[in-house]
Amino acid sequence: MSATPAAPVPPDHDPSDGHDVRGSDLVDWDFAAAAASRLVRPGPRAARGEIEALVAELRSAGERAVDPVATTARLSTPPGTPPALVVDRPGWIRANAASMGAMLAPVLDDVVARKRDADRARAEEAGRALTPVGETAQRFGSTVTGTEVAGILSWISTKVLGQYDLAPQGTPRLMFVAPNILGVERDLGVDPSDFRLWVALHEETHRVQFTAVPWLRRHVIDSARSIGAEMMPDPDDMSHRLGEVLAQLPGVLRGETDITQVLATPAQRERLAEITAVMSLLEGHADVVMDEVGPQVVPTVAQIRRKFDQRRKGAGNVDKMLRRLLGMDAKMRQYRDGAAFVRGVIDEVGVDGFNQVWTAPETLPRPTEIADPRAWVARVHG
């Protein structure tokens, strides 16, 4: 073995325990997915034959939802779009850990770059070399963060019925979470076949939104990353922001304020309002379409909607607290407010007039227009 002279090493740098940190190093997403999959309960008990029938019917429901959604929304999913996936809770967790990692990577890279620049400036001011983050310390930190993410993923994975995964890292896919659909249809006492198709109609509407409107997926991803980068505090401000959050946490738990309002500055709240308006549009549109398809396709749709809305209101205290902490109460408002906006616009200008909303980012509803559909009509239609 030949020897090569070593480069000079700063006295505060241990060459065996240091490396350049990247944003992806801040969270161990693989660990988070594995830990969440171990934490989560598998779901309601069912015989093997019942599970196989459920999976087969959900796949069929995904296919059967395509034409009614296209007819009702007057938007079509392009040919060649991948079929829906039927997953269990660990499958949903793995897919979302991968997507969250890809979504947040540029945001976390920005955090790491700002931290490195701040550390370098302090080191230069003190006349010493910059000390790289130790690999062992970084690995420990990313595991701790991954554990926190695992807890969130494991809880949410028990609530989601279906999802159109935007998959910033790859191919978007429609997913149905089989055990959750089975559990809810049992709890509600509704017709299983009708409920499964009803859920499929909602999720197919999301798929058609993002596939029939080519620019929308990139717009949502870029907007989410942009506000995420803005909301990440400067490293030196981290402890101060944490103190502010803790001080307002009781108000969040009592439902007096929203967690996003606690985390954001006034300027960031304006940006959040813009993104919330878009998400309200997407969720409200999906709710309207799934109901407007009507009893000719889902005979018990009125009963399902009534019982499903009652279930949303009837969450237990612990469930309500977690929803508030994770900002999911705001998501419930998106369904309600967005549906009112969509119906209000359609009443004014019809479905084709409403579909002008998909023309460009500029025709998406502004925050004030969600509560005032006529203002959107006046701006877009004149």
C-alpha positions in Angstrom: 0.0 0.0 0.0 1.5 3.3 -1.0 1.3 6.3 1.3 0.2 9.7 0.3 1.0 12.8 2.4 -2.1 14.0 4.2 -3.4 17.5 3.7 -3.2 19.8 6.7 -6.2 19.3 8.9 -7.6 22.1 11.1 -7.1 21.2 14.8 -10.9 21.3 15.5 -11.7 18.9 12.6 -11.8 15.1 13.3 -11.2 13.5 9.8 -12.9 10.4 10.9 -16.2 12.1 11.9 -17.1 14.9 9.5 -18.8 15.4 6.1 -20.7 17.9 4.1 -24.3 17.9 5.2 -27.1 17.9 2.7 -30.7 18.6 3.2 -31.5 14.9 2.8 -29.3 14.3 5.9 -31.7 16.1 8.2 -34.4 13.5 8.1 -33.8 9.7 7.8 -36.8 9.1 5.6 -36.2 5.3 5.2 -36.0 5.0 9.0 -39.2 7.1 9.3 -41.1 4.8 6.9 -39.8 1.7 8.6 -40.6 3.0 12.1 -44.1 4.2 11.1 -44.9 0.9 9.4 -44.0 -0.9 12.7 -46.0 1.6 14.8 -49.2 1.6 12.8 -52.0 -0.9 13.4 -52.9 -3.0 10.4 -56.6 -2.0 10.4 -59.9 -3.8 10.9 -59.9 -7.6 10.9 -61.1 -9.4 7.8 -61.0 -12.8 6.3 -58.6 -13.4 3.5 -61.5 -13.8 1.0 -63.0 -10.5 2.1 -59.7 -8.7 1.7 -59.2 -10.1 -1.8 -62.7 -9.0 -2.8 -62.1 -5.6 -1.3 -58.9 -5.1 -3.3 -60.5 -6.3 -6.5 -63.6 -4.0 -6.1 -61.4 -1.0 -5.3 -59.4 -1.6 -8.5 -62.7 -1.9 -10.4 -64.1 1.2 -8.7 -61.0 3.2 -9.9 -61.7 2.1 -13.5 -65.5 2.7 -13.2 -65.0 6.2 -11.8 -63.2 7.5 -14.9 -66.2 8.0 -17.2 -68.7 9.5 -14.7 -66.0 12.0 -13.5 -65.1 12.9 -17.1 -68.8 13.5 -17.9 -69.6 15.5 -14.8 -66.4 17.5 -14.6 -66.0 17.8 -18.4 -62.3 17.0 -18.0 -60.7 13.8 -19.0 -57.7 11.8 -17.7 -55.3 11.3 -20.7 -54.9 7.7 -22.0 -51.9 5.8 -20.6 -52.3 7.2 -17.1 -51.3 4.5 -14.6 -54.1 2.7 -12.9 -54.9 3.1 -9.3 -52.9 1.3 -6.6 -54.6 -0.4 -3.7 -52.3 -0.3 -0.6 -52.3 -1.1 3.0 -51.2 1.4 5.7 -47.5 0.6 5.4 -47.8 0.9 1.6 -49.3 4.4 2.0 -46.5 5.3 4.5 -43.7 4.2 2.2 -45.1 6.2 -0.7 -45.7 9.3 1.3 -42.3 9.2 3.0 -40.7 9.1 -0.4 -42.8 11.9 -1.7 -42.3 14.0 1.4 -38.6 13.5 1.2 -38.5 14.6 -2.5 -40.9 17.5 -1.8 -38.8 18.8 1.1 -35.3 18.1 -0.2 -34.8 21.6 -1.9 -36.3 23.3 1.2 -33.9 21.4 3.6 -31.0 22.0 1.3 -31.7 25.7 1.7 -31.8 25.4 5.5 -28.4 23.5 5.5 -26.9 26.2 3.1 -28.0 29.0 5.4 -26.7 27.2 8.5 -23.4 26.6 6.8 -23.1 30.2 5.7 -23.9 31.4 9.2 -21.4 29.0 10.8 -18.7 30.0 8.3 -19.3 33.7 9.0 -18.9 33.2 12.7 -15.8 31.0 12.2 -14.1 33.7 10.0 -15.0 36.4 12.5 -13.4 34.3 15.3 -10.4 33.5 13.2 -10.8 29.8 13.2 -11.6 27.0 10.7 -15.2 25.9 10.1 -15.9 22.7 11.9 -17.9 20.2 9.8 -20.9 18.4 11.4 -19.8 15.1 12.7 -21.2 12.1 10.8 -22.2 10.3 14.0 -24.0 13.4 15.4 -25.7 14.0 12.0 -26.9 10.4 11.8 -28.3 10.6 15.3 -30.1 13.9 14.6 -31.6 12.5 11.4 -32.8 9.4 13.2 -34.4 11.5 16.0 -36.2 13.6 13.3 -37.2 10.5 11.5 -38.8 9.2 14.6 -40.9 12.3 14.9 -42.0 12.0 11.3 -42.8 8.3 11.8 -45.3 9.2 14.5 -47.0 11.7 12.2 -47.1 9.3 9.3 -48.4 6.4 11.3 -51.3 8.4 12.6 -52.3 10.0 9.3 -52.0 6.6 7.6 -55.1 5.5 9.6 -57.2 8.4 8.4 -56.6 8.6 4.6 -59.1 6.8 2.4 -57.4 7.7 -0.9 -54.9 10.0 -2.4 -53.5 11.3 -5.7 -49.8 11.2 -4.9 -48.0 14.0 -6.7 -44.7 12.1 -6.4 -42.2 14.9 -7.0 -39.6 12.2 -7.3 -41.3 10.1 -9.9 -44.6 9.0 -11.4 -47.8 10.3 -9.8 -50.3 7.6 -8.8 -53.8 7.3 -7.5 -54.0 5.2 -4.3 -56.7 3.7 -2.2 -56.0 2.7 1.4 -58.0 -0.5 1.7 -58.1 -1.0 5.5 -59.2 2.5 6.1 -62.0 2.3 3.5 -63.2 -1.0 5.0 -63.1 0.5 8.5 -65.1 3.6 7.6 -67.8 1.8 5.6 -68.3 -0.6 8.6 -68.5 2.3 11.0 -71.0 4.2 8.9 -73.1 1.2 8.1 -73.3 2.1 4.4 -73.5 0.0 1.3 -69.9 -1.1 0.7 -70.0 -1.1 -3.1 -71.5 2.4 -3.2 -69.1 3.7 -0.7 -66.0 2.4 -2.5 -67.2 3.9 -5.8 -68.0 7.2 -4.0 -64.4 7.4 -2.6 -63.1 6.5 -6.1 -65.0 9.3 -7.7 -63.4 11.9 -5.3 -59.9 10.6 -5.9 -60.4 10.2 -9.7 -61.4 13.9 -9.7 -58.1 14.8 -8.2 -56.3 12.7 -10.8 -58.2 14.4 -13.6 -57.4 17.8 -12.2 -53.6 17.1 -12.3 -53.6 15.1 -15.6 -56.0 17.2 -17.7 -54.3 20.4 -16.5 -50.6 19.8 -17.3 -49.2 22.9 -15.5 -51.1 22.3 -12.2 -48.9 19.6 -10.6 -45.7 21.7 -11.1 -47.5 24.8 -9.8 -48.6 23.1 -6.6 -45.2 21.5 -6.0 -43.3 24.7 -6.6 -45.7 26.7 -4.4 -45.4 24.3 -1.6 -41.7 24.3 -1.7 -41.5 28.1 -2.0 -43.6 28.7 1.1 -41.8 25.9 2.9 -38.5 27.6 2.3 -39.9 30.9 3.5 -41.3 29.5 6.7 -38.1 27.8 7.7 -36.5 30.2 10.3 -32.9 31.3 10.0 -30.7 29.1 12.2 -30.0 31.9 14.7 -33.8 32.6 15.0 -34.7 28.9 15.7 -34.9 29.1 19.5 -36.9 32.4 19.4 -39.5 30.9 16.9 -39.7 27.7 19.0 -40.6 29.8 22.0 -43.3 31.6 20.1 -44.8 28.3 19.0 -44.8 26.9 22.5 -46.4 30.0 23.9 -49.3 29.8 21.5 -49.7 26.0 21.6 -52.5 26.1 24.2 -54.6 28.2 21.8 -54.0 25.7 19.0 -55.2 22.9 21.3 -58.3 24.8 22.2 -59.1 25.4 18.6 -58.7 29.2 18.9 -56.0 29.4 16.2 -54.5 27.3 13.5 -51.0 25.8 13.7 -50.0 27.4 10.4 -51.0 30.8 11.8 -48.7 30.2 14.7 -45.8 29.2 12.6 -46.1 31.9 9.9 -45.2 35.6 9.8 -47.9 38.0 8.5 -46.3 38.0 5.0 -46.1 34.2 5.0 -49.7 34.0 6.0 -50.6 35.8 2.8 -48.7 33.2 0.8 -50.3 30.5 2.8 -53.7 32.0 2.1 -53.0 31.8 -1.7 -52.0 28.1 -1.4 -55.0 27.4 0.8 -57.3 28.9 -1.8 -55.9 26.5 -4.4 -56.2 23.5 -2.1 -59.8 24.6 -1.2 -60.6 24.6 -5.0 -59.1 21.1 -5.5 -60.9 19.5 -2.5 -64.1 21.3 -3.0 -64.2 20.5 -6.7 -63.7 16.8 -5.9 -66.4 16.8 -3.3 -68.9 18.5 -5.7 -68.1 16.0 -8.5 -68.4 12.9 -6.3 -71.9 14.1 -5.2 -73.0 15.5 -8.6 -72.4 12.1 -10.3 -75.6 11.3 -8.6 -77.7 8.3 -7.6 -77.8 6.8 -11.1 -74.2 5.8 -10.5 -74.1 5.7 -6.6 -77.7 4.9 -5.5 -77.1 5.7 -1.8 -75.0 8.8 -2.4 -77.2 11.1 -0.3 -77.1 8.7 2.7 -73.4 8.3 2.4 -72.8 12.1 2.3 -75.0 12.6 5.3 -73.3 10.0 7.4 -69.8 10.9 6.3 -70.3 14.5 7.2 -71.6 13.5 10.6 -68.6 11.3 11.2 -66.3 14.3 10.4 -68.0 16.3 13.2 -67.9 13.4 15.7 -64.2 12.9 16.2 -63.1 12.3 19.8 -61.1 14.7 21.9 -57.7 13.2 21.2 -58.4 12.9 17.5 -59.5 16.6 17.4 -56.3 17.6 19.3 -54.1 15.8 16.8 -56.0 17.3 13.9 -55.4 20.8 15.3 -51.7 20.2 15.9 -51.2 18.8 12.3 -53.4 21.5 10.7 -56.0 19.1 9.5 -58.9 21.1 10.9 -57.9 23.6 8.2 -58.2 20.8 5.6 -61.7 20.1 6.7 -62.6 23.7 6.1 -61.1 23.4 2.6 -63.7 20.8 1.7 -66.6 23.0 2.9 -65.4 26.3 1.6 -64.1 25.0 -1.7 -67.4 23.1 -2.4 -69.3 26.3 -1.8 -67.1 28.2 -4.2 -67.4 25.6 -6.9 -71.2 25.4 -6.6 -71.4 29.2 -6.5 -69.4 29.6 -9.7 -71.3 26.8 -11.5 -74.6 28.5 -10.6 -73.4 31.7 -12.2 -71.6 30.5 -15.4 -72.1 26.7 -15.6 -69.5 23.9 -15.6 -67.7 25.1 -18.8 -67.5 28.6 -17.3 -66.2 27.2 -14.1 -63.5 25.2 -16.0 -61.9 28.5 -17.0 -60.3 28.2 -13.5 -57.9 25.7 -15.1 -56.6 28.0 -17.8 -53.5 29.3 -16.0 -52.2 30.1 -12.5 -53.7 33.6 -12.9 -57.2 32.2 -13.2 -57.0 30.2 -9.9 -59.2 31.7 -7.2 -57.6 34.3 -4.9 -58.0 33.9 -1.2 -60.9 36.5 -1.0 -62.7 34.9 -3.9 -63.2 31.5 -2.2 -65.8 33.1 0.0 -67.1 35.3 -2.9 -67.5 33.2 -6.1 -69.1 36.2 -7.9 -65.8 38.1 -7.5 -64.0 35.4 -9.3 -66.6 35.3 -12.0 -66.3 39.1 -12.4 -62.5 39.0 -12.6 -62.2 36.0 -15.0 -65.4 36.4 -17.1 -65.8 40.1 -17.0 
